């Protein structure tokens, strides 16, 4: 997954067609995705986040009962 070097400004979904539009602070990166493309992006992002957080979440000193 390649992320642009610009923060996200706005994400919105068109109610009539279902496409997801992403607006960045640098408008050069603005893009519209289909529902299927957006679903894949969300799944990949969730997997990446879990991978990043795995060492912390599996360390008992961070999550004790």
C-alpha positions in Angstrom: 0.0 0.0 0.0 1.4 3.4 -1.0 0.2 6.4 0.9 0.5 9.9 -0.4 2.7 12.3 1.6 -0.3 14.5 2.5 -2.8 14.4 5.3 -6.4 13.4 4.5 -8.7 16.4 4.5 -12.1 14.8 3.9 -13.6 11.4 3.1 -17.1 11.0 1.8 -19.3 8.5 0.1 -21.7 9.4 -2.7 -25.2 8.3 -1.7 -26.4 7.8 -5.3 -23.4 5.8 -6.8 -21.6 4.6 -3.7 -18.2 5.8 -4.7 -15.8 7.0 -2.0 -14.0 10.3 -2.6 -10.8 11.1 -0.7 -9.7 14.8 -0.5 -6.1 15.5 0.6 -4.6 18.8 1.7 -2.5 18.6 -1.5 -5.3 18.3 -4.1 -2.8 16.6 -6.4 -3.6 13.3 -4.5 -7.4 13.6 -4.6 -9.0 10.4 -5.7 -12.3 8.6 -6.0 -12.6 4.8 -5.4 -15.4 2.3 -6.1 -17.0 0.5 -3.2 -14.9 -2.6 -3.9 -11.6 -0.7 -4.1 -12.4 1.1 -0.9 -13.2 -2.2 0.9 -9.8 -3.6 -0.2 -8.0 -0.4 1.0 -9.8 -0.6 4.4 -8.9 -4.3 4.8 -5.2 -3.7 3.9 -5.1 -0.7 6.3 -6.6 -2.8 9.1 -4.0 -5.6 8.5 -1.2 -3.1 8.5 -2.5 -1.5 11.8 -2.8 -4.9 13.5 0.8 -5.8 12.4 2.1 -2.5 13.8 0.3 -2.9 17.1 1.0 -6.6 17.5 4.1 -6.2 19.6 2.4 -3.8 22.0 -0.9 -5.7 22.3 0.9 -9.0 23.0 3.1 -7.5 25.7 1.6 -8.3 29.1 3.0 -5.2 30.7 0.7 -3.0 28.5 -2.5 -5.1 29.0 -2.8 -6.6 32.5 -6.0 -7.6 34.2 
